[in-house]
Amino acid sequence: MSERQDTEVKHIVFGIAGSSNLWHIRKEYIKIWWRPNKTRGVVWLDQKVKTQKNEGLPNIHISGDTSKFRYTNRQGQRSALRISRVVTETLKLGMKDVRWFVMGDDDTVFMVDNVVRILSKYNHKHFYYIGSSSESHVQNMHFSYAMAYGGGGFAISYPLAQELAKMQDRCIQRYPALYGSDDRIQACMAELGVPLTKEAGFHQYDVYGDLLGLLGAHPVAPLVSLHHLDVVQPIFPRMTRVSALKHLMRSVNEDSGSIMQQSICYDRHNYWSISVSWGYVVQILRGVLSPREMEMPSRTFLNWYRRADYTAYAFNTRPVARHPCQKPFVYYMSNTHFDSTTKQVIGVYNHDKSKPPFCRWRMNSPEKITSVVVTKKPDPLRWKKSPRRDCCRILSPQKKATTLYLWVGSCQEGEVTEL
């Protein structure tokens, strides 16, 4: 890493791998994050599809012929060869003033401003291969911990893309037995001697079920991408997958750098632990759970092999509470807006309507809290400072109130998350 670069959206070109069979479904995901006339990029399909004018989508190109390349993996599909060449084919389109190529799938949703924030950390004139591993330890063992997963997205600097284009066709001929496109890219990176630079905000999401545990305890890093959205449940209850993501974008549009950033605080009067995943969800638990525990994702999801096996993850997790008194009260973002008077973003989080289990503990129950209001000042420069979790404070708690008011923002000197 070198001095921070003045990289902008216009310097980044997205190469999106898709298939004609699923295009009518997957294009709805791209519409969520694509910015017509601002973002640059191309969708690469296997064959032509019907298109409509003014759909707000990138241009569609048809991938080149890969029949000359050998493919011998019995579990995989030959389309891996086509997809592995997306960056090279995008480079050969000859777009001007390009610093980075960002590869993604047609079911990848990017937080564009955070892509810019991440890539601005690196000198685009050098060789960089930036992305992240899978959430699945087994997948990483089978493929490689040194491999970026294309569904979560990865970035390749322009000079590295040029070097890749010169040798890729020779390279992939040497690896006919590999399964997919990502391992072929990584094999070529190994031949070029370029390691994977890991950024925790790229998310492959090789999981099934509910992402609440993962998104409620996001690492202290900008959220860059979401993937496998057809596989997991909608991120907001009682919404379709697409409408849930559009709903999330309301928060993203107010403070993209802070989306999903966790903050933790404690209600001393009620003896509650509170976790805020900004722009998404607030969770209130009876009793005290330490920050060390709360920053671990709870296992609301299954691994890629549909098993509840905590050893199969490539990161620390904690079990979902079984005791009825320890189950969290969950409040999903309902509305968010910028208050021009106070210069703050005000988010309203409403209680998920599911009835809580009966609890015998003789302590105040969060059941009486029907909504949580979170105020926060936008902080577009937060990732130019050293990473630190935001602090959280309860504003004027009242015994009989049904609304809890929280403030979230940069910690003051000496501020500690403690009861």
LOPA-954335 format. One record per residue (C-alpha): residue number from 0; x, y negated, z negated; residue in three letters. Coordinates in steps of 0.1 Angstrom, whole numbers, plus 5000, padded with zeros to 4 digits. Layout:
BEGIN
+-----+------+------+------+------+
: pos :   c1 :   c2 :   c3 : code :
+-----+------+------+------+------+
: NUM :    X :    Y :    Z :  Ala :
...
+-----+------+------+------+------+
***
This chain:
BEGIN
+-----+------+------+------+------+
: pos :   c1 :   c2 :   c3 : code :
+-----+------+------+------+------+
:   0 : 5000 : 5000 : 5000 :  Met :
:   1 : 5012 : 4965 : 5008 :  Ser :
:   2 : 4999 : 4930 : 5005 :  Glu :
:   3 : 4961 : 4928 : 5008 :  Arg :
:   4 : 4950 : 4923 : 5044 :  Gln :
:   5 : 4922 : 4900 : 5057 :  Asp :
:   6 : 4904 : 4929 : 5073 :  Thr :
:   7 : 4868 : 4922 : 5083 :  Glu :
:   8 : 4839 : 4942 : 5097 :  Val :
:   9 : 4849 : 4933 : 5132 :  Lys :
:  10 : 4882 : 4950 : 5129 :  His :
:  11 : 4866 : 4984 : 5121 :  Ile :
:  12 : 4852 : 5008 : 5147 :  Val :
:  13 : 4830 : 5037 : 5136 :  Phe :
:  14 : 4831 : 5070 : 5155 :  Gly :
:  15 : 4799 : 5089 : 5146 :  Ile :
:  16 : 4797 : 5126 : 5154 :  Ala :
:  17 : 4762 : 5139 : 5162 :  Gly :
:  18 : 4742 : 5165 : 5180 :  Ser :
:  19 : 4714 : 5160 : 5205 :  Ser :
:  20 : 4692 : 5186 : 5187 :  Asn :
:  21 : 4691 : 5166 : 5155 :  Leu :
:  22 : 4694 : 5131 : 5169 :  Trp :
:  23 : 4657 : 5122 : 5165 :  His :
:  24 : 4660 : 5128 : 5128 :  Ile :
:  25 : 4696 : 5117 : 5120 :  Arg :
:  26 : 4693 : 5084 : 5139 :  Lys :
:  27 : 4671 : 5072 : 5111 :  Glu :
:  28 : 4700 : 5074 : 5086 :  Tyr :
:  29 : 4722 : 5054 : 5109 :  Ile :
:  30 : 4696 : 5027 : 5112 :  Lys :
:  31 : 4698 : 5022 : 5074 :  Ile :
:  32 : 4734 : 5010 : 5074 :  Trp :
:  33 : 4741 : 4999 : 5110 :  Trp :
:  34 : 4743 : 4961 : 5116 :  Arg :
:  35 : 4735 : 4954 : 5152 :  Pro :
:  36 : 4759 : 4928 : 5168 :  Asn :
:  37 : 4781 : 4930 : 5137 :  Lys :
:  38 : 4793 : 4966 : 5132 :  Thr :
:  39 : 4812 : 4982 : 5161 :  Arg :
:  40 : 4812 : 5018 : 5170 :  Gly :
:  41 : 4799 : 5047 : 5191 :  Val :
:  42 : 4778 : 5079 : 5186 :  Val :
:  43 : 4793 : 5109 : 5203 :  Trp :
:  44 : 4767 : 5136 : 5213 :  Leu :
:  45 : 4770 : 5169 : 5231 :  Asp :
:  46 : 4744 : 5159 : 5258 :  Gln :
:  47 : 4721 : 5130 : 5268 :  Lys :
:  48 : 4690 : 5121 : 5248 :  Val :
:  49 : 4661 : 5098 : 5254 :  Lys :
:  50 : 4668 : 5063 : 5240 :  Thr :
:  51 : 4647 : 5032 : 5234 :  Gln :
:  52 : 4657 : 4996 : 5237 :  Lys :
:  53 : 4663 : 4975 : 5206 :  Asn :
:  54 : 4665 : 5005 : 5182 :  Glu :
:  55 : 4693 : 4989 : 5162 :  Gly :
:  56 : 4717 : 5018 : 5169 :  Leu :
:  57 : 4753 : 5020 : 5183 :  Pro :
:  58 : 4759 : 5030 : 5219 :  Asn :
:  59 : 4757 : 5067 : 5227 :  Ile :
:  60 : 4785 : 5085 : 5246 :  His :
:  61 : 4788 : 5121 : 5257 :  Ile :
:  62 : 4819 : 5140 : 5244 :  Ser :
:  63 : 4844 : 5152 : 5269 :  Gly :
:  64 : 4847 : 5188 : 5280 :  Asp :
:  65 : 4865 : 5210 : 5255 :  Thr :
:  66 : 4862 : 5244 : 5274 :  Ser :
:  67 : 4899 : 5246 : 5280 :  Lys :
:  68 : 4906 : 5248 : 5242 :  Phe :
:  69 : 4907 : 5282 : 5225 :  Arg :
:  70 : 4883 : 5288 : 5196 :  Tyr :
:  71 : 4885 : 5321 : 5178 :  Thr :
:  72 : 4868 : 5316 : 5144 :  Asn :
:  73 : 4838 : 5339 : 5141 :  Arg :
:  74 : 4820 : 5320 : 5114 :  Gln :
:  75 : 4823 : 5285 : 5130 :  Gly :
:  76 : 4810 : 5268 : 5161 :  Gln :
:  77 : 4829 : 5255 : 5192 :  Arg :
:  78 : 4814 : 5221 : 5186 :  Ser :
:  79 : 4841 : 5216 : 5160 :  Ala :
:  80 : 4865 : 5211 : 5189 :  Leu :
:  81 : 4844 : 5183 : 5203 :  Arg :
:  82 : 4839 : 5166 : 5170 :  Ile :
:  83 : 4876 : 5168 : 5161 :  Ser :
:  84 : 4883 : 5145 : 5191 :  Arg :
:  85 : 4859 : 5117 : 5181 :  Val :
:  86 : 4887 : 5094 : 5169 :  Val :
:  87 : 4908 : 5100 : 5200 :  Thr :
:  88 : 4879 : 5095 : 5224 :  Glu :
:  89 : 4868 : 5064 : 5206 :  Thr :
:  90 : 4904 : 5050 : 5208 :  Leu :
:  91 : 4904 : 5057 : 5246 :  Lys :
:  92 : 4874 : 5034 : 5251 :  Leu :
:  93 : 4899 : 5006 : 5248 :  Gly :
:  94 : 4881 : 4983 : 5223 :  Met :
:  95 : 4900 : 4951 : 5214 :  Lys :
:  96 : 4912 : 4938 : 5180 :  Asp :
:  97 : 4908 : 4972 : 5163 :  Val :
:  98 : 4926 : 4979 : 5130 :  Arg :
:  99 : 4908 : 5010 : 5118 :  Trp :
: 100 : 4887 : 5039 : 5131 :  Phe :
: 101 : 4862 : 5053 : 5106 :  Val :
: 102 : 4849 : 5088 : 5113 :  Met :
: 103 : 4815 : 5099 : 5100 :  Gly :
: 104 : 4786 : 5123 : 5107 :  Asp :
: 105 : 4752 : 5113 : 5119 :  Asp :
: 106 : 4739 : 5120 : 5084 :  Asp :
: 107 : 4765 : 5098 : 5067 :  Thr :
: 108 : 4753 : 5065 : 5052 :  Val :
: 109 : 4781 : 5040 : 5048 :  Phe :
: 110 : 4782 : 5009 : 5025 :  Met :
: 111 : 4798 : 4988 : 5052 :  Val :
: 112 : 4811 : 4960 : 5029 :  Asp :
: 113 : 4828 : 4986 : 5007 :  Asn :
: 114 : 4844 : 5002 : 5037 :  Val :
: 115 : 4859 : 4967 : 5044 :  Val :
: 116 : 4870 : 4964 : 5007 :  Arg :
: 117 : 4888 : 4997 : 5007 :  Ile :
: 118 : 4906 : 4992 : 5040 :  Leu :
: 119 : 4916 : 4957 : 5031 :  Ser :
: 120 : 4939 : 4973 : 5005 :  Lys :
: 121 : 4961 : 4988 : 5031 :  Tyr :
: 122 : 4983 : 4975 : 5059 :  Asn :
: 123 : 4967 : 4986 : 5091 :  His :
: 124 : 5000 : 4984 : 5110 :  Lys :
: 125 : 5012 : 5014 : 5091 :  His :
: 126 : 5001 : 5051 : 5093 :  Phe :
: 127 : 4971 : 5057 : 5070 :  Tyr :
: 128 : 4947 : 5087 : 5068 :  Tyr :
: 129 : 4922 : 5077 : 5041 :  Ile :
: 130 : 4893 : 5097 : 5027 :  Gly :
: 131 : 4884 : 5122 : 5000 :  Ser :
: 132 : 4881 : 5159 : 4992 :  Ser :
: 133 : 4849 : 5179 : 4986 :  Ser :
: 134 : 4831 : 5181 : 4953 :  Glu :
: 135 : 4834 : 5218 : 4957 :  Ser :
: 136 : 4866 : 5234 : 4943 :  His :
: 137 : 4859 : 5265 : 4964 :  Val :
: 138 : 4856 : 5244 : 4996 :  Gln :
: 139 : 4888 : 5226 : 4989 :  Asn :
: 140 : 4906 : 5259 : 4982 :  Met :
: 141 : 4892 : 5274 : 5014 :  His :
: 142 : 4901 : 5244 : 5036 :  Phe :
: 143 : 4926 : 5221 : 5018 :  Ser :
: 144 : 4928 : 5195 : 4990 :  Tyr :
: 145 : 4949 : 5176 : 5015 :  Ala :
: 146 : 4920 : 5173 : 5040 :  Met :
: 147 : 4895 : 5144 : 5043 :  Ala :
: 148 : 4860 : 5156 : 5048 :  Tyr :
: 149 : 4844 : 5139 : 5078 :  Gly :
: 150 : 4809 : 5140 : 5064 :  Gly :
: 151 : 4820 : 5118 : 5036 :  Gly :
: 152 : 4839 : 5097 : 5062 :  Gly :
: 153 : 4875 : 5090 : 5066 :  Phe :
: 154 : 4896 : 5062 : 5081 :  Ala :
: 155 : 4926 : 5063 : 5104 :  Ile :
: 156 : 4947 : 5032 : 5111 :  Ser :
: 157 : 4951 : 5021 : 5147 :  Tyr :
: 158 : 4988 : 5030 : 5151 :  Pro :
: 159 : 4981 : 5065 : 5136 :  Leu :
: 160 : 4951 : 5070 : 5160 :  Ala :
: 161 : 4975 : 5062 : 5189 :  Gln :
: 162 : 5000 : 5088 : 5177 :  Glu :
: 163 : 4971 : 5113 : 5172 :  Leu :
: 164 : 4958 : 5107 : 5207 :  Ala :
: 165 : 4992 : 5115 : 5222 :  Lys :
: 166 : 4995 : 5149 : 5206 :  Met :
: 167 : 4960 : 5161 : 5196 :  Gln :
: 168 : 4952 : 5182 : 5226 :  Asp :
: 169 : 4985 : 5201 : 5222 :  Arg :
: 170 : 4979 : 5203 : 5184 :  Cys :
: 171 : 4944 : 5218 : 5184 :  Ile :
: 172 : 4956 : 5245 : 5209 :  Gln :
: 173 : 4979 : 5257 : 5181 :  Arg :
: 174 : 4950 : 5262 : 5157 :  Tyr :
: 175 : 4922 : 5282 : 5174 :  Pro :
: 176 : 4914 : 5301 : 5142 :  Ala :
: 177 : 4904 : 5271 : 5122 :  Leu :
: 178 : 4868 : 5267 : 5112 :  Tyr :
: 179 : 4858 : 5231 : 5117 :  Gly :
: 180 : 4868 : 5196 : 5130 :  Ser :
: 181 : 4882 : 5182 : 5097 :  Asp :
: 182 : 4907 : 5210 : 5092 :  Asp :
: 183 : 4919 : 5205 : 5128 :  Arg :
: 184 : 4924 : 5168 : 5121 :  Ile :
: 185 : 4943 : 5176 : 5089 :  Gln :
: 186 : 4965 : 5201 : 5108 :  Ala :
: 187 : 4975 : 5174 : 5132 :  Cys :
: 188 : 4981 : 5150 : 5104 :  Met :
: 189 : 5004 : 5176 : 5088 :  Ala :
: 190 : 5023 : 5178 : 5121 :  Glu :
: 191 : 5026 : 5140 : 5121 :  Leu :
: 192 : 5037 : 5141 : 5085 :  Gly :
: 193 : 5009 : 5118 : 5073 :  Val :
: 194 : 4994 : 5128 : 5039 :  Pro :
: 195 : 4958 : 5121 : 5028 :  Leu :
: 196 : 4954 : 5088 : 5009 :  Thr :
: 197 : 4925 : 5095 : 4985 :  Lys :
: 198 : 4897 : 5070 : 4978 :  Glu :
: 199 : 4871 : 5082 : 4953 :  Ala :
: 200 : 4842 : 5064 : 4969 :  Gly :
: 201 : 4840 : 5086 : 5000 :  Phe :
: 202 : 4814 : 5113 : 4992 :  His :
: 203 : 4810 : 5146 : 5010 :  Gln :
: 204 : 4784 : 5158 : 4985 :  Tyr :
: 205 : 4788 : 5195 : 4990 :  Asp :
: 206 : 4760 : 5201 : 4965 :  Val :
: 207 : 4724 : 5210 : 4964 :  Tyr :
: 208 : 4696 : 5196 : 4942 :  Gly :
: 209 : 4694 : 5162 : 4924 :  Asp :
: 210 : 4722 : 5137 : 4928 :  Leu :
: 211 : 4712 : 5119 : 4896 :  Leu :
: 212 : 4740 : 5133 : 4876 :  Gly :
: 213 : 4766 : 5123 : 4902 :  Leu :
: 214 : 4752 : 5089 : 4911 :  Leu :
: 215 : 4745 : 5081 : 4874 :  Gly :
: 216 : 4782 : 5084 : 4866 :  Ala :
: 217 : 4800 : 5072 : 4896 :  His :
: 218 : 4838 : 5068 : 4893 :  Pro :
: 219 : 4852 : 5033 : 4889 :  Val :
: 220 : 4856 : 5028 : 4926 :  Ala :
: 221 : 4835 : 5012 : 4953 :  Pro :
: 222 : 4808 : 5035 : 4966 :  Leu :
: 223 : 4817 : 5039 : 5003 :  Val :
: 224 : 4795 : 5067 : 5016 :  Ser :
: 225 : 4768 : 5092 : 5010 :  Leu :
: 226 : 4764 : 5125 : 5029 :  His :
: 227 : 4743 : 5157 : 5032 :  His :
: 228 : 4712 : 5137 : 5027 :  Leu :
: 229 : 4691 : 5163 : 5044 :  Asp :
: 230 : 4703 : 5189 : 5018 :  Val :
: 231 : 4699 : 5171 : 4985 :  Val :
: 232 : 4666 : 5157 : 4971 :  Gln :
: 233 : 4656 : 5121 : 4978 :  Pro :
: 234 : 4676 : 5099 : 4955 :  Ile :
: 235 : 4644 : 5082 : 4942 :  Phe :
: 236 : 4614 : 5103 : 4932 :  Pro :
: 237 : 4582 : 5103 : 4952 :  Arg :
: 238 : 4599 : 5088 : 4983 :  Met :
: 239 : 4611 : 5103 : 5015 :  Thr :
: 240 : 4648 : 5106 : 5020 :  Arg :
: 241 : 4649 : 5077 : 5044 :  Val :
: 242 : 4627 : 5054 : 5024 :  Ser :
: 243 : 4647 : 5061 : 4992 :  Ala :
: 244 : 4679 : 5051 : 5009 :  Leu :
: 245 : 4662 : 5019 : 5023 :  Lys :
: 246 : 4651 : 5012 : 4987 :  His :
: 247 : 4687 : 5016 : 4975 :  Leu :
: 248 : 4698 : 4991 : 5001 :  Met :
: 249 : 4678 : 4964 : 4983 :  Arg :
: 250 : 4704 : 4965 : 4955 :  Ser :
: 251 : 4733 : 4970 : 4979 :  Val :
: 252 : 4723 : 4938 : 4997 :  Asn :
: 253 : 4725 : 4918 : 4964 :  Glu :
: 254 : 4759 : 4931 : 4952 :  Asp :
: 255 : 4774 : 4958 : 4973 :  Ser :
: 256 : 4806 : 4959 : 4953 :  Gly :
: 257 : 4788 : 4969 : 4921 :  Ser :
: 258 : 4763 : 4994 : 4935 :  Ile :
: 259 : 4763 : 5026 : 4914 :  Met :
: 260 : 4789 : 5012 : 4890 :  Gln :
: 261 : 4783 : 5026 : 4855 :  Gln :
: 262 : 4782 : 5006 : 4823 :  Ser :
: 263 : 4776 : 5020 : 4788 :  Ile :
: 264 : 4762 : 5004 : 4757 :  Cys :
: 265 : 4746 : 5014 : 4724 :  Tyr :
: 266 : 4714 : 5003 : 4706 :  Asp :
: 267 : 4725 : 5000 : 4670 :  Arg :
: 268 : 4690 : 4996 : 4657 :  His :
: 269 : 4675 : 5026 : 4674 :  Asn :
: 270 : 4706 : 5046 : 4676 :  Tyr :
: 271 : 4704 : 5051 : 4713 :  Trp :
: 272 : 4730 : 5056 : 4740 :  Ser :
: 273 : 4724 : 5037 : 4773 :  Ile :
: 274 : 4740 : 5043 : 4807 :  Ser :
: 275 : 4734 : 5019 : 4836 :  Val :
: 276 : 4742 : 5029 : 4871 :  Ser :
: 277 : 4738 : 4995 : 4886 :  Trp :
: 278 : 4712 : 4991 : 4913 :  Gly :
: 279 : 4700 : 5027 : 4909 :  Tyr :
: 280 : 4691 : 5040 : 4875 :  Val :
: 281 : 4692 : 5034 : 4837 :  Val :
: 282 : 4693 : 5064 : 4813 :  Gln :
: 283 : 4685 : 5062 : 4776 :  Ile :
: 284 : 4694 : 5090 : 4752 :  Leu :
: 285 : 4686 : 5095 : 4716 :  Arg :
: 286 : 4717 : 5096 : 4694 :  Gly :
: 287 : 4753 : 5088 : 4703 :  Val :
: 288 : 4771 : 5102 : 4733 :  Leu :
: 289 : 4807 : 5089 : 4736 :  Ser :
: 290 : 4818 : 5070 : 4767 :  Pro :
: 291 : 4842 : 5099 : 4774 :  Arg :
: 292 : 4811 : 5122 : 4777 :  Glu :
: 293 : 4788 : 5097 : 4794 :  Met :
: 294 : 4812 : 5090 : 4822 :  Glu :
: 295 : 4812 : 5127 : 4831 :  Met :
: 296 : 4784 : 5136 : 4856 :  Pro :
: 297 : 4757 : 5158 : 4841 :  Ser :
: 298 : 4750 : 5189 : 4862 :  Arg :
: 299 : 4716 : 5180 : 4877 :  Thr :
: 300 : 4728 : 5197 : 4909 :  Phe :
: 301 : 4740 : 5231 : 4921 :  Leu :
: 302 : 4773 : 5238 : 4938 :  Asn :
: 303 : 4776 : 5244 : 4975 :  Trp :
: 304 : 4769 : 5281 : 4970 :  Tyr :
: 305 : 4737 : 5273 : 4951 :  Arg :
: 306 : 4750 : 5285 : 4918 :  Arg :
: 307 : 4750 : 5267 : 4884 :  Ala :
: 308 : 4787 : 5274 : 4880 :  Asp :
: 309 : 4806 : 5245 : 4865 :  Tyr :
: 310 : 4839 : 5260 : 4874 :  Thr :
: 311 : 4831 : 5255 : 4911 :  Ala :
: 312 : 4834 : 5217 : 4909 :  Tyr :
: 313 : 4866 : 5198 : 4916 :  Ala :
: 314 : 4859 : 5173 : 4888 :  Phe :
: 315 : 4847 : 5174 : 4851 :  Asn :
: 316 : 4810 : 5177 : 4844 :  Thr :
: 317 : 4788 : 5181 : 4814 :  Arg :
: 318 : 4758 : 5204 : 4810 :  Pro :
: 319 : 4722 : 5191 : 4813 :  Val :
: 320 : 4709 : 5188 : 4777 :  Ala :
: 321 : 4686 : 5217 : 4768 :  Arg :
: 322 : 4675 : 5203 : 4734 :  His :
: 323 : 4642 : 5184 : 4739 :  Pro :
: 324 : 4654 : 5155 : 4718 :  Cys :
: 325 : 4686 : 5151 : 4738 :  Gln :
: 326 : 4670 : 5148 : 4772 :  Lys :
: 327 : 4675 : 5114 : 4788 :  Pro :
: 328 : 4647 : 5089 : 4796 :  Phe :
: 329 : 4652 : 5079 : 4832 :  Val :
: 330 : 4644 : 5045 : 4846 :  Tyr :
: 331 : 4648 : 5041 : 4884 :  Tyr :
: 332 : 4653 : 5008 : 4901 :  Met :
: 333 : 4619 : 4994 : 4911 :  Ser :
: 334 : 4628 : 4959 : 4922 :  Asn :
: 335 : 4658 : 4936 : 4925 :  Thr :
: 336 : 4662 : 4900 : 4934 :  His :
: 337 : 4686 : 4871 : 4931 :  Phe :
: 338 : 4676 : 4843 : 4908 :  Asp :
: 339 : 4689 : 4811 : 4923 :  Ser :
: 340 : 4684 : 4792 : 4891 :  Thr :
: 341 : 4706 : 4815 : 4869 :  Thr :
: 342 : 4728 : 4827 : 4898 :  Lys :
: 343 : 4721 : 4863 : 4886 :  Gln :
: 344 : 4707 : 4894 : 4901 :  Val :
: 345 : 4677 : 4906 : 4881 :  Ile :
: 346 : 4668 : 4943 : 4885 :  Gly :
: 347 : 4637 : 4960 : 4871 :  Val :
: 348 : 4640 : 4997 : 4864 :  Tyr :
: 349 : 4607 : 5016 : 4856 :  Asn :
: 350 : 4604 : 5048 : 4836 :  His :
: 351 : 4600 : 5080 : 4856 :  Asp :
: 352 : 4564 : 5091 : 4849 :  Lys :
: 353 : 4573 : 5126 : 4839 :  Ser :
: 354 : 4561 : 5133 : 4803 :  Lys :
: 355 : 4590 : 5137 : 4779 :  Pro :
: 356 : 4592 : 5170 : 4759 :  Pro :
: 357 : 4580 : 5169 : 4723 :  Phe :
: 358 : 4608 : 5160 : 4698 :  Cys :
: 359 : 4608 : 5165 : 4661 :  Arg :
: 360 : 4637 : 5141 : 4653 :  Trp :
: 361 : 4626 : 5113 : 4629 :  Arg :
: 362 : 4641 : 5084 : 4649 :  Met :
: 363 : 4627 : 5059 : 4673 :  Asn :
: 364 : 4619 : 5073 : 4707 :  Ser :
: 365 : 4627 : 5056 : 4740 :  Pro :
: 366 : 4593 : 5067 : 4750 :  Glu :
: 367 : 4579 : 5033 : 4741 :  Lys :
: 368 : 4602 : 5016 : 4766 :  Ile :
: 369 : 4583 : 5015 : 4799 :  Thr :
: 370 : 4608 : 4993 : 4818 :  Ser :
: 371 : 4644 : 4980 : 4816 :  Val :
: 372 : 4654 : 4946 : 4830 :  Val :
: 373 : 4691 : 4943 : 4839 :  Val :
: 374 : 4707 : 4910 : 4846 :  Thr :
: 375 : 4741 : 4907 : 4864 :  Lys :
: 376 : 4761 : 4880 : 4881 :  Lys :
: 377 : 4773 : 4892 : 4915 :  Pro :
: 378 : 4811 : 4897 : 4915 :  Asp :
: 379 : 4823 : 4900 : 4951 :  Pro :
: 380 : 4859 : 4898 : 4940 :  Leu :
: 381 : 4857 : 4926 : 4914 :  Arg :
: 382 : 4878 : 4951 : 4935 :  Trp :
: 383 : 4906 : 4926 : 4939 :  Lys :
: 384 : 4913 : 4931 : 4902 :  Lys :
: 385 : 4924 : 4962 : 4884 :  Ser :
: 386 : 4896 : 4987 : 4881 :  Pro :
: 387 : 4876 : 4986 : 4849 :  Arg :
: 388 : 4841 : 4997 : 4841 :  Arg :
: 389 : 4816 : 4969 : 4835 :  Asp :
: 390 : 4805 : 4962 : 4800 :  Cys :
: 391 : 4768 : 4963 : 4789 :  Cys :
: 392 : 4750 : 4944 : 4762 :  Arg :
: 393 : 4715 : 4945 : 4748 :  Ile :
: 394 : 4698 : 4911 : 4749 :  Leu :
: 395 : 4676 : 4903 : 4719 :  Ser :
: 396 : 4662 : 4937 : 4709 :  Pro :
: 397 : 4627 : 4937 : 4695 :  Gln :
: 398 : 4612 : 4965 : 4675 :  Lys :
: 399 : 4578 : 4968 : 4693 :  Lys :
: 400 : 4589 : 4957 : 4727 :  Ala :
: 401 : 4581 : 4979 : 4757 :  Thr :
: 402 : 4607 : 4963 : 4779 :  Thr :
: 403 : 4644 : 4965 : 4772 :  Leu :
: 404 : 4666 : 4937 : 4784 :  Tyr :
: 405 : 4703 : 4944 : 4793 :  Leu :
: 406 : 4732 : 4923 : 4806 :  Trp :
: 407 : 4759 : 4939 : 4827 :  Val :
: 408 : 4791 : 4923 : 4838 :  Gly :
: 409 : 4829 : 4919 : 4833 :  Ser :
: 410 : 4841 : 4927 : 4798 :  Cys :
: 411 : 4854 : 4899 : 4776 :  Gln :
: 412 : 4888 : 4900 : 4759 :  Glu :
: 413 : 4887 : 4926 : 4731 :  Gly :
: 414 : 4854 : 4940 : 4741 :  Glu :
: 415 : 4851 : 4978 : 4735 :  Val :
: 416 : 4823 : 5002 : 4743 :  Thr :
: 417 : 4816 : 5015 : 4708 :  Glu :
: 418 : 4787 : 5017 : 4683 :  Leu :
+-----+------+------+------+------+
***
